Structure formats: structure tokens, C-alpha cells
Amino acid sequence: MLDRFLPSYGTNPATGALELLDRAAGGQWSRAPAFPSGAGGLVSTVDDYLAFGQMMLNKGKHGSVRILSRLAVEVMTTDQLTPTQQAGAEDFLGASRSWGLGMAIAIKRDDVAAVPGRYGWDGGLGTSWASDPKEELVGILMTQGAWTSPSGPQLWSDFWTSAYQAIDD
């Protein structure tokens, strides 16, 4: 699988130039970390990410196999923050999202893609995943570019806007 790794890039804050953050094979993601983190470092494929997103959308089932209980998925995808905690997390989550267990939860609509009940995660190294139970949608964006702000790059916004605008009822 290491032969499928791609390098990741970031923008130098001083110059604005695109720079290599991590080489592909042989880089930091190609080996187990010295201290595993539950908050970062996931290395995966689009297919595996899609299987996870679909399993969450199917209330814990992947095909006919139960991976998580329906109740576990419900608690994971339910807002767990108090209003005071939400107010303190706006720089990280934004004004329209809160926090379930391990993922962001859309709690109010403030654009076409902020659908209440949608849940997922945006990774600072260039990924975005969300499952939307109402629309029966799983969306995944994987790039090689690290974000430069908590709000995400324009590509992220364009991707989610396009995904929701493509829904044809």
C-alpha cells in the first residue's frame, strides 16, 4: 500500500509558496507513530472511508454485518456540547456545527451544505467526509493540501456546495 501514498503539501505562511510537508513512501505516515493518537494520523483510502461513511449512514451496518450498534451510532452523531461549550468552540467548529463523539455535527443551516443532522470530519491535511442521513449522501474529498485556516479552503466549500446542488429530487 505504501506505493500508493502521495506527498502532502502546505502553504508557507511567510511567503505563500507551496511547500512539501511530508514525502510519500518513507514519510511520517508510512510507519506506526511512536505514540499513537486518537485525534489524528489516520491513513486510509477513499474506498475505506466510503465504507465507513456508508456504515455510519446505515446505523452501524456494513452490508449485512453489524459493526456498531444503532444506539452507538446515534450517540456518536448527536450533539454532545452545551451552549457554553459550543460558544467556546466556534473558532474550531464554526457557528453551524457542534460535536458528537469523534465527529462534527451540523446543528443549523447557514449555507447549502450545512444540513442539520449531517455529521463528519474535516481533516487539516486536506480531507473532508460527511454523511447526511436526510439526503442519504456520503461525500468524501481527499486532497494533498493542508488547510491554512479552520474554515477550510475554497475547494472544500466548492466541493460541498456542488455536491448538494447536484441533488435532483
N, C-alpha and C positions, 0 to 999 in steps of 0.2 A: 504494500500500500504506500510506502514511502516514496515510490517513484511517481505517485500522483500528487504529491504535495507541491504547492506553489508558494513562491515567496510572498511576504506581506510588506506593504509599503505604508508610509506615513508622511505627513507634511511637516517639514521643518518649520517651527513657529517663527524663527527669526528671519528666514529667507523666503519662506513659502515654497521652497523646492521640494519635489517628491524624493523621498529617500527610502532606502531599503531598511525595514525594521527587523526582518528575520528571513534568512535564506530558507530555501525549501528543505530538501533532504539534508540532514545533519544539523538543522536549526533546533531551536528550543522546543518545538512541538513534536519533534521526531523521536523523543525519548521521554520516559517517565520522569516527572519532576521529583526533585529531592524531597519536597514537602507538598503532597497533593492538596489541592484547593477545591473546595466545594463551590467556590464562587467564580472560577474561571479556568481556562485551559482546556475546554472541550475541543477535541479534534474529531471531525466527523465528515460524512459525505452528504450530499443533497438527498440521496435515496434514504439514508438512515434518518436524517432529520425529518423527511416527509413521513416516514413510517411512525416516528414519534408523534408528530403533529396530528396525524390521522388517528393514532391510538388515543390521544387525548380527546379529539373530536368525537370518537366512538365510545366515550365514557370509560376508558381503560381497556378496551379490547383491541387487539391487533388481529384482524381476521376473526377466527373463531376462538382465539386464545386470550384469556383474561390475563393482563399484565398488572393492572392496578384495579382496585375495587372502584365501583362507581362513586362511592362515598369519598374515597381518597381524591379522585379527580375533582369532585365537587368542592371539597375544601381547598384544594390547590388553586382552583380557578375562581374562588370567592374572595372579595376584598377583605383583607385582614387588618388594615390600618384604621386607627381612629382619625377623626378630622384633624386633630392636632398633629398627629404623625404625618398625615397627608400634606398638611401645610408646610411642614419641615422638609419634605422630600420633593417639592416641586422642581428644584433645580435638576434633580436626577430623573424623576418620573414625568415631569410636565404637569400641566393643570388638569388634564383629562384622564390621567391614569392613576392607579393605586397599586397595591401589592398583594398578591395572593401568597402562595407558598412556592417560592422559586421562580415566579414569573410576574410580569406586569399585567394588570387587568384594566381594560378600558371601562371607566365609570360614567363618562358623559361624552356626548358628541360635540366636538369642536372643529371637525373637518370631515371630509367624506370617508376617511379611513378609520376614524375614532368611533367605532361602533360599540356601544355599551354591551358588555358580555364577551367581547373579544379578548383573548389572552395570548401572551407570547413573550418573546425576549429579543431585545436588540443588543448585539454584541459590539463592543467598542472597536474590535478589529475588523469590522466590515460585514457582519451578518445581521439578518433580521428574519424572525419567524413569528407568525401569528396563526392561530386557529380561531375561526369565527363560527360558533355553533348556529347562529341565526341564518347565515348565508351558506353554511356547510362548505366553508372555504378554508384551505390551508395554503398559506403563502410563505415562500422562502426566498430570500435574497442573500446571495453569498458573493462578496467582493473580496478583493485583495487589499483594499484601502482602509486604514484605521480612521476612525472618526476624529474630528478636531474639536467637537463640542458635544455636550449632552443631547442637543436637539437633533443630531444626525445630519448627514449631508443631503444636498438637494436630490441626489439619485434615490435615496431612501424615500423621501417624500413623493417623488415622481413615481416610483415603483408602486407604493401603496395606493396612491390616487388612481393610477392606471388600472390596478387590479380591481378596485371597487367600481370604477367607471365601466369596466368590461362586463359587469354582471348584467345579464339580459333576462328580465322577467317576462 
